[in-house]
Amino acid sequence: MAKVADGQFSKVAVWVILLLLIVGLTGFGVENFGGSVRSVGKVGDTEIDINRYARELDREMRALRAQAGQNITFADAQAAGIDRVVLQRLIGTVAMENEAARIGISAGDGEVQRRVLSTPAFQNAAGQFDRSVYQFTLEQAGLSPVEYEELLRTEIARNLLEGAIAGGMVAPKTYAEVIVDYLGEQRSFSWLRLDRSTVTAPLPEPDEAALKAFYEENIDAFMLPETRRITYVWLTPDALIDRIEVDDETLRTIYAERDAEFNLPERRVVDRLVFLDDEEAARAMEELASGATTFNDLVAARSLTLDDVSLGEVTAEDLSGAEAEALFGADGPGLVGPVETDLGPALFRINAILNARSTPFEEVREQLRAEYAAEQARRRLAEQISELEDLLAGGATLEELAAETDLELGRIDWTEGSSEGIAAYAAFAEAARQAAPEDYPEILPLDDGGIFALRLDELLEARPQPFEEARDRVVALWEAAELQKILRAEAEALREKIAAGAPIGTLGYPVTVETGLTRDAFIEGTPPDFVARVFALEKVGESAIAEDAPAGAVLLAQLTEIRPADRESPEAQQLAAAVRDATVQGLSQDALTMFIRAVQNRAGISINQAAINAVHAQFPQ
């Protein structure tokens, strides 16, 4: 079907699918107490249609699954409050529809007609409104034209009311100017770096009492994480591969079965543009030949994209006789046609020619051998699972399992973040995380087709590492802390000299000069708050200190220039426009939110919880 689609046809199909998604649950109803419940509540005099609630909930579920990249059950979504979010949003929408009806806002027949005629889902291949397509599409969605047009009329009226409430907001000029002045201000400064290389005196030597005191004062730095002492057995396909014997006859059979993979026919990368008749196709080809237009221009003139007309890679077998003869008879890339196709006369553009490719058996023998051996190893492992499970069920320990089978025995002190050996497997990490001392071992799969079983022998809670074991680290951290004290004291002394009138460049240290930086600037090799500290200074000549403890350094900066933002610069104008747009958007949304709340309070809301529960019951739990 992908080849048959020619843009307009595929576009109609896409819009039909979208419309079906929007109104496809129209027939959804809930039988309750012998009758049919059609709404989940009311706002004023306007009902909240039960099908509409179901559609909105289904759409939110689909979006949630797409965002998470995995299946999300309705129970999970409900626990996250998705159903309440959808209902509240729908109440707000219906409240606006009720208010529009109350004050007499309505869309005229002309506007409804314009919307219907311009909807792509109701147009034919020529891009024109087609009543038969219109009626067919609505029939498939379970709607009559009258019902659909009434829904459309209600939506237009609601949009008119929302536009009246949210429109006309103006951002205060001063607000944008303040933001531009703040973000556009530039500062120049000079700075120097103090670290171990700038300290001439040796660091003091700590005694045992000082180290133990430091250890006690900073005990959080010497905590060991929760540790799970685990015994496990495991076996991977790689451990069995060397035992798998593979003969050439088997490999040649596999090679023959995968002939289409190793021996590719000639292919051509092709675009196809179909026309309504031979005359139109011939005229287009003449324009292309004369240079009056391009293939891309013809595509755009039909309101199509290159994706709409692309056939991708095709072989002669993929095409009809006439198409194959025309395309594969061409000497190279270029335009071909007109050619008669199942869809009508068409022009083809050959974008590339991919030569036939043949890979001899000898070149892929080792690849096939490795793949076949790995597959056989996985099968042998799978065949052993039942036997291993029986042994465990019969009371065999992991140690006995390792002694009697191919499984390898191992032990690990597992913590969050362990990644050596078997701990690199996500399945093992999850099993280790969930294991309890009373659990019986069970055979579990690994991602590569391997298997394992584990037993939790001991659970060690988070605890301080004993001083003697941590002594080397205590010494290192103590020395780093002492170095920071020395560097900080030196920076304070230099800062006093700057305050007394000595420029930073005269202090005897290498100085780096920064010019015209804004608040969002970052200087490599400096702590994250360094530039912010400079911008906190109020006057030229003042200095600031920033510590970079992880790097064992202290930075000292002196402000040399404050340059106000240039409100007339293109960057400032662009920023001001963005601020105004964001402000207007925020004000409009706030105004609309407050209006909806007022409308809801005035009209009153009633909810049919039984109907809501019935809708929820229709979703897979």
QUICORLIN-V329207 format. One record per pair of residues at least 4 apart in sequence whose C-alpha atoms are under 7 Angstrom apart, sorted by the first residue. I is the first residue (numbers start at 1). GAP is how many residues later the second one is. Records with the same first field share a line. If there is no record, write none. Layout:
I->GAP, GAP
This chain:
1->4
3->308
5->4, 5
6->4, 268, 302, 303
7->4, 297, 301, 302
8->4, 117
9->4, 116
10->4
11->4
12->4, 108, 109
13->4
14->4
15->4, 105, 106
16->4, 105, 121
17->4
18->4
19->4
20->4, 121
22->33
23->118
24->117
25->26, 30
26->25, 116
27->115
28->23
29->7, 8, 9, 22
30->6, 7, 581, 584
31->4, 5, 6
32->4, 5
37->574
38->11, 12
39->8, 9, 10, 11
40->8, 9, 10, 567, 568, 571, 572
41->6, 7, 565, 566, 567
42->4, 5, 6, 563, 564, 565
43->4, 48, 51, 52, 55, 557, 560, 561, 562, 563
44->54, 559, 560, 561
45->53
46->48, 52
48->46
49->4
50->4
51->4
52->4
53->4
54->4, 561
55->4
56->4, 30
57->4, 26, 29
58->4
59->4
60->4
61->4
62->4
63->4
64->4
65->4, 5, 6, 7
72->4, 5
73->4, 547, 548
74->4, 545, 546, 547
75->4, 546
76->4
77->4, 5
78->4, 5
81->4
82->4
83->4
84->4
85->4
86->4
87->4
88->4
89->4
90->4
91->4
92->4, 504
93->4
94->4
95->4, 501, 504, 505
96->4, 62, 500
97->4, 57, 61
98->4
99->4, 500
100->4, 5, 57, 58, 61
101->4
105->52
106->47, 51
107->4, 5, 46, 49, 50
108->4
109->4
110->4
111->4
112->4, 37, 40, 41
113->4
114->4
115->4
117->12
122->7, 8, 11, 12
123->4, 5, 6, 7, 10
124->4, 5, 6
130->4
131->4
132->4
133->4
134->4
135->4, 10
136->4
137->4
138->4, 5, 6, 7
139->4, 5
143->4, 5
144->4
145->4
146->4
147->4
148->4
149->4
150->4
151->4
152->4
153->4
154->4
155->4
156->4
157->4
158->4
159->4
160->4
161->4
162->4, 430
163->4
165->426, 427
166->422, 423, 425, 426
167->421
169->415, 418, 419
170->414
171->409, 412, 413
173->4
174->4
175->4
176->4, 400, 403, 404
177->4, 399
178->4
179->4
180->4, 385, 392, 395, 396
181->4, 383, 384
183->335, 336
184->334, 381, 388
185->333, 378, 379, 380
186->330, 331, 332, 376, 377, 378, 379
187->328, 329, 330, 331, 374, 375, 376
188->326, 327, 328, 329, 371, 372, 373, 374
189->324, 325, 326, 368, 369, 370, 371, 372
190->321, 322, 323, 324, 367, 368, 369
191->320, 321, 322, 364, 365, 366, 367
192->317, 318, 319, 320, 363, 364, 365
193->360, 361, 362, 363
194->4, 293, 359, 360, 361
195->4, 292, 357, 358, 359
206->4, 5
207->4
208->4
209->4
210->4
211->4, 263, 264
212->4
213->4
214->4, 264
215->4, 259
219->4, 245
222->242, 243
223->239, 240, 241, 242
224->238, 239, 240, 241
225->190, 237, 238
226->189, 234, 235, 236
227->186, 187, 188, 232, 233, 234
228->185, 186, 187, 228, 230, 231, 232
229->183, 184, 185, 227, 228, 229, 230
230->181, 182, 183, 224, 225, 226, 227
231->179, 180, 181, 223, 224, 225, 226
232->166, 177, 178, 179, 220, 221, 222, 223
233->165, 169, 174, 175, 176, 177, 219, 220, 221
234->173, 174, 175, 217, 218, 219
235->4, 172, 173, 215, 216, 217
236->213, 214, 215
237->4, 137, 140, 141, 212, 213
240->4, 137
241->132, 133, 136
244->129
246->4, 123
247->4
248->4
249->4
250->4
251->4, 114, 117, 118
252->4
253->4
254->4
255->4, 106
258->4
259->4
260->4
262->96, 97
263->94, 95, 96
264->92, 93, 94
265->50, 91, 92
266->49, 88, 89, 90
267->46, 47, 48, 86, 87, 88
268->45, 46, 47, 82, 84, 85, 86
269->43, 44, 45, 81, 82, 83, 84
270->40, 41, 42, 43, 78, 79, 80, 81
271->38, 39, 40, 77, 78, 79
272->37, 38, 39, 74, 75, 76, 77
273->36, 73, 74, 75
274->69, 70, 71, 72, 73
275->5, 6, 69, 70, 71
276->4, 68
277->4, 67, 68
278->4, 67
279->4
280->4
281->4, 57, 64, 65
282->4, 56
283->4
284->4
285->4
286->4
287->4, 5, 6
288->4, 5, 6
293->4
294->4
295->4
296->4
297->4
298->4
299->4, 5, 6
300->4, 5
304->4
305->4
306->4
314->4
316->8, 12
319->4, 5
320->4
321->4
322->4, 17, 18
323->4, 16
324->4
325->4
326->4, 10
327->9
332->21
333->17, 18, 19, 20
334->15, 16, 17
335->13, 14, 15
336->11, 12, 13
337->9, 10, 11
338->7, 8, 9
339->6, 7, 8
340->4, 5, 6
341->4, 5
359->4
361->4
364->4
365->4
366->4
367->4
368->4
369->4
370->4
371->4
372->4
373->4
374->4
375->4
376->4
377->4
378->4, 71
379->4
380->4
381->4
384->4
385->4
386->4
387->4
388->4
389->4, 53, 54
390->4
391->4, 5
392->4, 5
396->4, 5
397->4
398->4
399->4, 10
400->4
401->4, 6
402->4, 5, 6, 7
414->4
418->5
419->4, 5
420->4
422->6
423->5, 6
425->4, 21
426->4
427->4, 19
428->4
429->4
430->4
431->4
435->4, 21
436->20
437->19, 20
441->12, 13, 14
442->11
443->8, 9, 10
444->7, 8, 9
445->4, 5, 6, 7
446->4, 5
465->4, 5
466->4
467->4
470->4
471->4
472->4
473->4
474->4
475->4
476->4
477->4
478->4
479->4
480->4, 72
481->4
482->4
483->4
484->4, 65, 68, 69
485->4
486->4
487->4, 67
488->4, 66
489->4
490->4
491->4, 65
492->4
493->4
494->4
495->4, 48
496->4
497->4, 5
498->4, 5, 6
502->4
504->54
505->6
517->4
519->12, 13
521->10
522->9
526->4
527->21
529->4
530->4, 16
531->4
532->4
533->4, 11
534->10, 25
537->5
540->19, 20, 21, 22
541->17, 18, 19
542->16, 17
543->13, 14, 15, 16
544->12, 13, 14
545->10, 11, 12
546->8, 9, 10
547->6, 7, 8
548->4, 5, 6
549->4
566->6
567->5, 6
568->4, 5
569->4
570->4
571->4
572->4
573->4
574->4
575->4
576->4
577->4
578->4
579->4
580->4
581->4
582->4
583->4
584->4
585->4
586->4
587->4
588->4
589->4
590->4
591->4
592->4
593->4
594->4
595->4
596->4
597->4
598->4
599->4
600->4, 5
608->4
609->4
610->4
611->4
612->4
613->4
614->4
